[in-house]
Amino acid sequence: MIRVAIPETVLFRDLDGEAVLLATDSGRYFGLNEVGTRMWSLLRLHGDVEAVCRALLAEYEVPEARLREDLAQFVGTLAARGLVKI
Protein backbone atom coordinates (compact mmCIF):
# COMPACT_ATOMS: atom_id res chain seq x y z
CA MET A 1 0.00 0.00 0.00
CA ILE A 2 1.32 3.41 -0.96
CA ARG A 3 0.17 6.22 1.31
CA VAL A 4 0.36 9.85 0.27
CA ALA A 5 0.33 12.89 2.55
CA ILE A 6 -0.08 16.48 1.42
CA PRO A 7 2.20 18.93 3.24
CA GLU A 8 0.58 21.90 4.97
CA THR A 9 2.66 24.15 2.70
CA VAL A 10 0.63 23.08 -0.36
CA LEU A 11 -2.57 24.97 -1.13
CA PHE A 12 -5.24 23.77 -3.57
CA ARG A 13 -7.86 25.77 -5.45
CA ASP A 14 -10.44 24.26 -7.80
CA LEU A 15 -11.31 26.52 -10.70
CA ASP A 16 -14.34 24.98 -12.45
CA GLY A 17 -12.93 21.47 -12.80
CA GLU A 18 -9.31 22.44 -13.19
CA ALA A 19 -7.04 23.22 -10.30
CA VAL A 20 -4.05 25.22 -9.19
CA LEU A 21 -1.61 24.02 -6.56
CA LEU A 22 0.59 26.50 -4.74
CA ALA A 23 3.71 25.41 -2.91
CA THR A 24 3.87 28.21 -0.36
CA ASP A 25 7.43 27.33 0.66
CA SER A 26 8.74 27.99 -2.86
CA GLY A 27 6.01 30.27 -4.24
CA ARG A 28 5.62 28.01 -7.29
CA TYR A 29 2.22 27.36 -8.91
CA PHE A 30 1.23 24.16 -10.68
CA GLY A 31 -1.84 23.69 -12.87
CA LEU A 32 -3.85 20.48 -13.12
CA ASN A 33 -6.23 19.49 -15.90
CA GLU A 34 -9.61 17.89 -15.18
CA VAL A 35 -8.25 14.36 -14.69
CA GLY A 36 -5.31 15.58 -12.63
CA THR A 37 -7.72 17.56 -10.47
CA ARG A 38 -9.80 14.43 -9.89
CA MET A 39 -6.70 12.41 -9.00
CA TRP A 40 -5.59 15.14 -6.59
CA SER A 41 -9.02 15.31 -4.95
CA LEU A 42 -9.08 11.56 -4.45
CA LEU A 43 -5.55 11.58 -3.03
CA ARG A 44 -6.66 14.23 -0.54
CA LEU A 45 -9.72 12.17 0.35
CA HIS A 46 -8.17 8.72 0.63
CA GLY A 47 -4.43 9.24 1.06
CA ASP A 48 -4.00 5.76 -0.46
CA VAL A 49 -3.01 5.22 -4.08
CA GLU A 50 -4.86 1.89 -4.38
CA ALA A 51 -8.13 3.44 -3.19
CA VAL A 52 -7.65 6.27 -5.69
CA CYS A 53 -7.06 3.75 -8.46
CA ARG A 54 -10.26 1.83 -7.63
CA ALA A 55 -12.30 5.04 -7.56
CA LEU A 56 -10.90 6.21 -10.90
CA LEU A 57 -11.53 2.82 -12.53
CA ALA A 58 -15.18 3.14 -11.49
CA GLU A 59 -15.40 6.65 -12.99
CA TYR A 60 -13.41 6.43 -16.23
CA GLU A 61 -13.40 3.95 -19.07
CA VAL A 62 -9.70 3.27 -19.25
CA PRO A 63 -7.61 0.08 -19.19
CA GLU A 64 -6.48 -0.66 -15.64
CA ALA A 65 -2.80 -0.97 -16.61
CA ARG A 66 -2.90 2.44 -18.29
CA LEU A 67 -4.60 4.05 -15.29
CA ARG A 68 -2.11 2.55 -12.84
CA GLU A 69 0.79 3.81 -14.98
CA ASP A 70 -0.69 7.30 -15.29
CA LEU A 71 -1.49 7.49 -11.58
CA ALA A 72 2.00 6.31 -10.60
CA GLN A 73 3.54 8.92 -12.90
CA PHE A 74 1.25 11.63 -11.47
CA VAL A 75 2.13 10.75 -7.87
CA GLY A 76 5.83 10.54 -8.76
CA THR A 77 5.73 13.99 -10.36
CA LEU A 78 3.91 15.45 -7.35
CA ALA A 79 6.47 13.91 -5.00
CA ALA A 80 9.42 15.16 -7.06
CA ARG A 81 8.02 18.70 -6.82
CA GLY A 82 7.41 18.43 -3.08
CA LEU A 83 3.63 18.57 -3.44
CA VAL A 84 3.07 15.22 -1.70
CA LYS A 85 5.04 12.98 0.61
CA ILE A 86 5.02 9.23 -0.01
N, C-alpha and C positions, 0 to 999 in steps of 0.2 A: 504494500500500500504506500502510495506517495502522497504525503500531506503537504499542503501549501499554506503558508501564512503571509498575510499582507502587512508590511510594516506600517506603523502609524504615520510615517513620513510620506506615504503615498495617498494622494487624494484622487477621487473618482467623480466625474460628472457625466451624466447621460444627457445627450443632446439629440432627442428624437431618434433613438435607435442606434446612434453612434456615440462613442464616448471619447473623453479626454482623460488621460491620467497625468497627474502632476507629481513629480518627485520633488518634494519641498526641500530636501537636503541639497539637491543639485540645481533646482530651478528649471529642470528640463520637462517639457511636455511630450506626451506620446498620444497619438490618435489611434483609435480602434474602429474598424468597420463593424457592420451589424453582427457578423458571426463572432468576431473577436470580443465585442461587447457582451454577447450572450455567454461566451466562454468565461469571461472575467466575472460576470454576475454569478455564474454557477460556482466558480472557484471561491468567491466571497461567501456564498451560501453554504457550500459543503466543506470546503477546505481539503477535499479528497479527490484526486484526479480520477480514480475509478468511478466514483459517484457522478462526476461531471460527464465522463464518457457515456455512462448509461443514460443520463438525462438527454444528452445531445443525440444519441442514437434513436431515442424515442421521438425527438422533435424533427430531425432532418433525415432525408432519404440519401444516405451516403454509405458506401461500404465501410464496415467496421475497421478494417485495416487502415484505410485512408484516414478515417476520423482519428484513430489512435495516433497515427503519425503526425497529423496536423496539430493535435492537442499537445503532444510531447514537444513538438517544435515551438508552439506558442508558449508553453510553460518554460521551456529552456531559454527562449528569448527574454521573457519577463524576468527570469532569475538573473540572466547575464546583465540586465540593465538595473538590477537592484529593486525591481518592482514587486517581487515576491521572494520569499525564503522557502527553500525546499527542506 
